[in-house]
């Protein structure tokens, strides 16, 4: 998982990484996302609007499976 996070931080401008093998598809992250930038895409959530993401971290904080990582939190933006 750590290798995937490091690769995502350098290879893309995505703010949220969903680790599909750990996700059970509960959709808690979709329900708690304040700007509604996550939606279910089959059995796992997907970030549909990267610009709308405020990097609040609620999806990561409330994920019971630790399947979501917010790559750049709001306080890290500098």
N, CA, C and O atoms as CSV, one atom per row, in Angstrom:
chain,resi,resn,atom,element,x,y,z
A,1,UNK,N,N,0.829,-1.196,0.000
A,1,UNK,CA,C,0.000,0.000,0.000
A,1,UNK,C,C,0.869,1.254,0.000
A,1,UNK,O,O,0.582,2.201,-0.733
A,2,UNK,N,N,1.914,1.276,0.799
A,2,UNK,CA,C,2.782,2.446,0.863
A,2,UNK,C,C,3.420,2.736,-0.489
A,2,UNK,O,O,3.552,3.898,-0.872
A,3,UNK,N,N,3.812,1.709,-1.206
A,3,UNK,CA,C,4.401,1.891,-2.531
A,3,UNK,C,C,3.388,2.503,-3.493
A,3,UNK,O,O,3.747,3.338,-4.324
A,4,UNK,N,N,2.130,2.095,-3.388
A,4,UNK,CA,C,1.090,2.669,-4.250
A,4,UNK,C,C,0.878,4.147,-3.953
A,4,UNK,O,O,0.692,4.946,-4.871
A,5,UNK,N,N,0.905,4.512,-2.680
A,5,UNK,CA,C,0.738,5.920,-2.291
A,5,UNK,C,C,1.887,6.754,-2.831
A,5,UNK,O,O,1.666,7.822,-3.400
A,6,UNK,N,N,3.098,6.279,-2.659
A,6,UNK,CA,C,4.258,7.023,-3.149
A,6,UNK,C,C,4.226,7.173,-4.666
A,6,UNK,O,O,4.564,8.234,-5.190
A,7,UNK,N,N,3.824,6.118,-5.377
A,7,UNK,CA,C,3.731,6.192,-6.831
A,7,UNK,C,C,2.647,7.180,-7.249
A,7,UNK,O,O,2.853,7.960,-8.179
A,8,UNK,N,N,1.502,7.160,-6.580
A,8,UNK,CA,C,0.414,8.063,-6.918
A,8,UNK,C,C,0.798,9.510,-6.657
A,8,UNK,O,O,0.391,10.400,-7.404
A,9,UNK,N,N,1.567,9.755,-5.623
A,9,UNK,CA,C,1.987,11.126,-5.312
A,9,UNK,C,C,2.895,11.701,-6.395
A,9,UNK,O,O,2.892,12.910,-6.628
A,10,UNK,N,N,3.660,10.858,-7.050
A,10,UNK,CA,C,4.597,11.352,-8.051
A,10,UNK,C,C,4.053,11.262,-9.470
A,10,UNK,O,O,4.464,12.034,-10.337
A,11,UNK,N,N,3.141,10.337,-9.721
A,11,UNK,CA,C,2.681,10.087,-11.085
A,11,UNK,C,C,1.411,10.801,-11.489
A,11,UNK,O,O,1.093,10.836,-12.678
A,12,UNK,N,N,0.671,11.371,-10.555
A,12,UNK,CA,C,-0.611,11.954,-10.935
A,12,UNK,C,C,-0.942,13.135,-10.043
A,12,UNK,O,O,-0.262,13.405,-9.053
A,13,UNK,N,N,-2.005,13.829,-10.420
A,13,UNK,CA,C,-2.474,14.934,-9.592
A,13,UNK,C,C,-3.748,14.557,-8.838
A,13,UNK,O,O,-4.453,15.424,-8.323
A,14,UNK,N,N,-4.036,13.258,-8.778
A,14,UNK,CA,C,-5.198,12.794,-8.034
A,14,UNK,C,C,-4.995,13.083,-6.553
A,14,UNK,O,O,-3.873,13.032,-6.051
A,15,UNK,N,N,-6.061,13.380,-5.875
A,15,UNK,CA,C,-5.968,13.684,-4.454
A,15,UNK,C,C,-6.363,12.507,-3.576
A,15,UNK,O,O,-6.041,12.474,-2.388
A,16,UNK,N,N,-7.068,11.535,-4.168
A,16,UNK,CA,C,-7.550,10.400,-3.392
A,16,UNK,C,C,-7.152,9.105,-4.085
A,16,UNK,O,O,-7.324,8.954,-5.295
A,17,UNK,N,N,-6.624,8.183,-3.311
A,17,UNK,CA,C,-6.272,6.863,-3.816
A,17,UNK,C,C,-7.171,5.844,-3.138
A,17,UNK,O,O,-7.238,5.785,-1.910
A,18,UNK,N,N,-7.865,5.040,-3.939
A,18,UNK,CA,C,-8.696,3.955,-3.415
A,18,UNK,C,C,-7.976,2.646,-3.704
A,18,UNK,O,O,-7.695,2.324,-4.858
A,19,UNK,N,N,-7.682,1.905,-2.662
A,19,UNK,CA,C,-7.015,0.618,-2.799
A,19,UNK,C,C,-8.101,-0.454,-2.898
A,19,UNK,O,O,-8.610,-0.941,-1.888
A,20,UNK,N,N,-8.442,-0.808,-4.134
A,20,UNK,CA,C,-9.572,-1.691,-4.422
A,20,UNK,C,C,-9.579,-3.013,-3.653
A,20,UNK,O,O,-10.643,-3.418,-3.184
A,21,UNK,N,N,-8.443,-3.706,-3.498
A,21,UNK,CA,C,-8.493,-4.989,-2.790
A,21,UNK,C,C,-8.968,-4.892,-1.334
A,21,UNK,O,O,-9.487,-5.868,-0.794
A,22,UNK,N,N,-8.801,-3.750,-0.705
A,22,UNK,CA,C,-9.218,-3.599,0.691
A,22,UNK,C,C,-10.645,-3.075,0.816
A,22,UNK,O,O,-11.259,-3.217,1.873
A,23,UNK,N,N,-11.178,-2.476,-0.235
A,23,UNK,CA,C,-12.499,-1.849,-0.179
A,23,UNK,C,C,-13.595,-2.908,-0.259
A,23,UNK,O,O,-13.573,-3.779,-1.128
A,24,UNK,N,N,-14.569,-2.815,0.677
A,24,UNK,CA,C,-15.688,-3.752,0.650
A,24,UNK,C,C,-16.936,-3.123,0.031
A,24,UNK,O,O,-17.982,-3.769,-0.037
A,25,UNK,N,N,-16.838,-1.872,-0.419
A,25,UNK,CA,C,-17.947,-1.221,-1.111
A,25,UNK,C,C,-19.062,-0.730,-0.216
A,25,UNK,O,O,-20.221,-0.724,-0.629
A,26,UNK,N,N,-18.746,-0.322,0.993
A,26,UNK,CA,C,-19.777,0.122,1.934
A,26,UNK,C,C,-20.348,1.503,1.596
A,26,UNK,O,O,-21.449,1.839,2.031
A,27,UNK,N,N,-19.612,2.297,0.829
A,27,UNK,CA,C,-20.026,3.630,0.368
A,27,UNK,C,C,-20.100,4.676,1.476
A,27,UNK,O,O,-20.707,5.729,1.284
A,28,UNK,N,N,-19.502,4.410,2.613
A,28,UNK,CA,C,-19.456,5.423,3.673
A,28,UNK,C,C,-18.728,6.664,3.172
A,28,UNK,O,O,-19.147,7.787,3.451
A,29,UNK,N,N,-17.655,6.467,2.441
A,29,UNK,CA,C,-16.873,7.598,1.925
A,29,UNK,C,C,-17.709,8.484,1.004
A,29,UNK,O,O,-17.594,9.710,1.042
A,30,UNK,N,N,-18.537,7.869,0.188
A,30,UNK,CA,C,-19.397,8.620,-0.725
A,30,UNK,C,C,-20.418,9.421,0.066
A,30,UNK,O,O,-20.706,10.570,-0.270
A,31,UNK,N,N,-20.963,8.820,1.113
A,31,UNK,CA,C,-21.974,9.486,1.934
A,31,UNK,C,C,-21.418,10.668,2.722
A,31,UNK,O,O,-22.131,11.647,2.938
A,32,UNK,N,N,-20.158,10.597,3.156
A,32,UNK,CA,C,-19.605,11.661,3.998
A,32,UNK,C,C,-18.840,12.726,3.224
A,32,UNK,O,O,-18.412,13.716,3.818
A,33,UNK,N,N,-18.659,12.558,1.940
A,33,UNK,CA,C,-17.891,13.518,1.141
A,33,UNK,C,C,-18.654,14.841,1.029
A,33,UNK,O,O,-19.702,14.890,0.385
A,34,UNK,N,N,-18.141,15.923,1.651
A,34,UNK,CA,C,-18.868,17.199,1.633
A,34,UNK,C,C,-19.130,17.765,0.236
A,34,UNK,O,O,-20.248,18.211,-0.021
A,35,UNK,N,N,-18.146,17.769,-0.688
A,35,UNK,CA,C,-18.435,18.333,-2.003
A,35,UNK,C,C,-19.001,17.310,-3.008
A,35,UNK,O,O,-19.141,17.620,-4.191
A,36,UNK,N,N,-19.321,16.106,-2.541
A,36,UNK,CA,C,-19.879,15.061,-3.413
A,36,UNK,C,C,-19.002,14.777,-4.620
A,36,UNK,O,O,-19.509,14.649,-5.735
A,37,UNK,N,N,-17.710,14.679,-4.420
A,37,UNK,CA,C,-16.814,14.394,-5.537
A,37,UNK,C,C,-16.495,12.912,-5.669
A,37,UNK,O,O,-15.765,12.512,-6.576
A,38,UNK,N,N,-17.038,12.092,-4.769
A,38,UNK,CA,C,-16.890,10.637,-4.851
A,38,UNK,C,C,-18.222,10.024,-5.247
A,38,UNK,O,O,-19.284,10.499,-4.843
A,39,UNK,N,N,-18.155,8.963,-6.043
A,39,UNK,CA,C,-19.358,8.199,-6.343
A,39,UNK,C,C,-18.971,6.737,-6.518
A,39,UNK,O,O,-17.820,6.414,-6.813
A,40,UNK,N,N,-19.944,5.868,-6.331
A,40,UNK,CA,C,-19.687,4.442,-6.492
A,40,UNK,C,C,-19.589,4.119,-7.978
A,40,UNK,O,O,-20.432,4.517,-8.782
A,41,UNK,N,N,-18.549,3.395,-8.310
A,41,UNK,CA,C,-18.325,2.938,-9.684
A,41,UNK,C,C,-18.204,1.420,-9.608
A,41,UNK,O,O,-17.110,0.880,-9.442
A,42,UNK,N,N,-19.328,0.749,-9.731
A,42,UNK,CA,C,-19.342,-0.682,-9.494
A,42,UNK,C,C,-19.211,-0.936,-8.004
A,42,UNK,O,O,-19.928,-0.323,-7.213
A,43,UNK,N,N,-18.318,-1.821,-7.604
A,43,UNK,CA,C,-18.212,-2.154,-6.181
A,43,UNK,C,C,-17.311,-1.227,-5.366
A,43,UNK,O,O,-17.222,-1.383,-4.148
A,44,UNK,N,N,-16.642,-0.266,-6.006
A,44,UNK,CA,C,-15.719,0.615,-5.282
A,44,UNK,C,C,-15.977,2.080,-5.624
A,44,UNK,O,O,-16.519,2.382,-6.687
A,45,UNK,N,N,-15.591,2.993,-4.727
A,45,UNK,CA,C,-15.766,4.423,-5.006
A,45,UNK,C,C,-14.695,4.941,-5.962
A,45,UNK,O,O,-13.597,4.393,-6.047
A,46,UNK,N,N,-15.034,5.988,-6.662
A,46,UNK,CA,C,-14.100,6.662,-7.560
A,46,UNK,C,C,-14.237,8.164,-7.370
A,46,UNK,O,O,-15.325,8.679,-7.110
A,47,UNK,N,N,-13.116,8.854,-7.504
A,47,UNK,CA,C,-13.108,10.312,-7.474
A,47,UNK,C,C,-13.572,10.791,-8.843
A,47,UNK,O,O,-12.912,10.528,-9.848
A,48,UNK,N,N,-14.701,11.491,-8.889
A,48,UNK,CA,C,-15.247,11.926,-10.168
A,48,UNK,C,C,-14.930,13.381,-10.485
A,48,UNK,O,O,-15.009,13.800,-11.640
A,49,UNK,N,N,-14.571,14.152,-9.460
A,49,UNK,CA,C,-14.245,15.561,-9.695
A,49,UNK,C,C,-13.087,15.960,-8.785
A,49,UNK,O,O,-13.290,16.389,-7.650
A,50,UNK,N,N,-11.874,15.812,-9.303
A,50,UNK,CA,C,-10.676,16.103,-8.514
A,50,UNK,C,C,-10.628,17.571,-8.093
A,50,UNK,O,O,-10.146,17.882,-7.004
A,51,UNK,N,N,-11.115,18.465,-8.929
A,51,UNK,CA,C,-11.090,19.891,-8.598
A,51,UNK,C,C,-12.036,20.235,-7.455
A,51,UNK,O,O,-11.788,21.183,-6.709
A,52,UNK,N,N,-13.108,19.482,-7.311
A,52,UNK,CA,C,-14.068,19.737,-6.240
A,52,UNK,C,C,-13.576,19.217,-4.892
A,52,UNK,O,O,-14.047,19.658,-3.843
A,53,UNK,N,N,-12.638,18.289,-4.920
A,53,UNK,CA,C,-12.129,17.697,-3.682
A,53,UNK,C,C,-11.394,18.753,-2.864
A,53,UNK,O,O,-10.478,19.412,-3.356
A,54,UNK,N,N,-11.810,18.903,-1.614
A,54,UNK,CA,C,-11.184,19.884,-0.719
A,54,UNK,C,C,-10.104,19.252,0.147
A,54,UNK,O,O,-9.488,19.934,0.967
A,55,UNK,N,N,-9.867,17.950,-0.028
A,55,UNK,CA,C,-8.889,17.205,0.770
A,55,UNK,C,C,-9.185,17.316,2.253
A,55,UNK,O,O,-8.278,17.467,3.072
A,56,UNK,N,N,-10.462,17.240,2.588
A,56,UNK,CA,C,-10.845,17.353,3.998
A,56,UNK,C,C,-10.440,16.114,4.797
A,56,UNK,O,O,-10.228,16.201,6.006
A,57,UNK,N,N,-10.331,14.955,4.127
A,57,UNK,CA,C,-9.898,13.741,4.779
A,57,UNK,C,C,-11.000,12.919,5.424
A,57,UNK,O,O,-10.712,11.898,6.048
A,58,UNK,N,N,-12.253,13.336,5.290
A,58,UNK,CA,C,-13.348,12.598,5.913
A,58,UNK,C,C,-13.464,11.183,5.356
A,58,UNK,O,O,-13.739,10.248,6.108
A,59,UNK,N,N,-13.263,11.014,4.068
A,59,UNK,CA,C,-13.367,9.678,3.464
A,59,UNK,C,C,-12.315,8.741,4.048
A,59,UNK,O,O,-12.611,7.591,4.373
A,60,UNK,N,N,-11.103,9.232,4.179
A,60,UNK,CA,C,-10.023,8.419,4.743
A,60,UNK,C,C,-10.264,8.132,6.227
A,60,UNK,O,O,-10.069,7.007,6.688
A,61,UNK,N,N,-10.683,9.140,6.955
A,61,UNK,CA,C,-10.886,9.015,8.393
A,61,UNK,C,C,-11.981,8.004,8.746
A,61,UNK,O,O,-11.852,7.259,9.717
A,62,UNK,N,N,-13.058,7.983,7.955
A,62,UNK,CA,C,-14.198,7.130,8.276
A,62,UNK,C,C,-14.212,5.788,7.558
A,62,UNK,O,O,-15.109,4.978,7.794
A,63,UNK,N,N,-13.248,5.536,6.696
A,63,UNK,CA,C,-13.206,4.258,5.975
A,63,UNK,C,C,-12.879,3.128,6.959
A,63,UNK,O,O,-11.799,3.120,7.551
A,64,UNK,N,N,-13.803,2.173,7.136
A,64,UNK,CA,C,-13.549,1.097,8.095
A,64,UNK,C,C,-12.497,0.092,7.624
A,64,UNK,O,O,-11.990,-0.703,8.415
A,65,UNK,N,N,-12.174,0.135,6.335
A,65,UNK,CA,C,-11.226,-0.832,5.768
A,65,UNK,C,C,-9.850,-0.231,5.491
A,65,UNK,O,O,-8.960,-0.933,5.011
A,66,UNK,N,N,-9.661,1.043,5.780
A,66,UNK,CA,C,-8.402,1.741,5.501
A,66,UNK,C,C,-8.048,1.646,4.017
A,66,UNK,O,O,-6.876,1.524,3.661
A,67,UNK,N,N,-9.064,1.702,3.155
A,67,UNK,CA,C,-8.882,1.517,1.722
A,67,UNK,C,C,-8.718,2.832,0.964
A,67,UNK,O,O,-8.472,2.821,-0.242
A,68,UNK,N,N,-8.852,3.963,1.654
A,68,UNK,CA,C,-8.737,5.270,0.998
A,68,UNK,C,C,-7.620,6.065,1.654
A,68,UNK,O,O,-7.483,6.091,2.877
A,69,UNK,N,N,-6.826,6.711,0.812
A,69,UNK,CA,C,-5.771,7.598,1.292
A,69,UNK,C,C,-5.944,8.937,0.596
A,69,UNK,O,O,-6.009,9.007,-0.631
A,70,UNK,N,N,-6.018,9.995,1.385
A,70,UNK,CA,C,-6.030,11.345,0.818
A,70,UNK,C,C,-4.568,11.729,0.648
A,70,UNK,O,O,-3.827,11.839,1.625
A,71,UNK,N,N,-4.163,11.931,-0.589
A,71,UNK,CA,C,-2.752,12.130,-0.885
A,71,UNK,C,C,-2.237,13.502,-0.492
A,71,UNK,O,O,-1.061,13.655,-0.160
A,72,UNK,N,N,-3.097,14.487,-0.529
A,72,UNK,CA,C,-2.661,15.836,-0.164
A,72,UNK,C,C,-3.743,16.463,0.698
A,72,UNK,O,O,-4.756,16.941,0.187
A,73,UNK,N,N,-3.526,16.459,2.002
A,73,UNK,CA,C,-4.490,17.043,2.911
A,73,UNK,C,C,-4.474,18.559,2.809
A,73,UNK,O,O,-3.478,19.154,2.397
A,74,UNK,N,N,-5.554,19.161,3.179
A,74,UNK,CA,C,-5.713,20.613,3.072
A,74,UNK,C,C,-4.578,21.363,3.755
A,74,UNK,O,O,-4.097,22.360,3.216
A,75,UNK,N,N,-4.136,20.910,4.931
A,75,UNK,CA,C,-3.080,21.612,5.671
A,75,UNK,C,C,-1.706,21.377,5.081
A,75,UNK,O,O,-0.759,22.050,5.487
A,76,UNK,N,N,-1.546,20.437,4.126
A,76,UNK,CA,C,-0.257,20.157,3.513
A,76,UNK,C,C,-0.040,20.953,2.232
A,76,UNK,O,O,1.054,20.907,1.670
A,77,UNK,N,N,-1.030,21.670,1.759
A,77,UNK,CA,C,-0.957,22.324,0.452
A,77,UNK,C,C,0.053,23.453,0.400
A,77,UNK,O,O,0.620,23.715,-0.661
A,78,UNK,N,N,0.288,24.111,1.484
A,78,UNK,CA,C,1.303,25.159,1.555
A,78,UNK,C,C,1.038,26.321,0.781
A,78,UNK,O,O,1.837,27.257,0.779
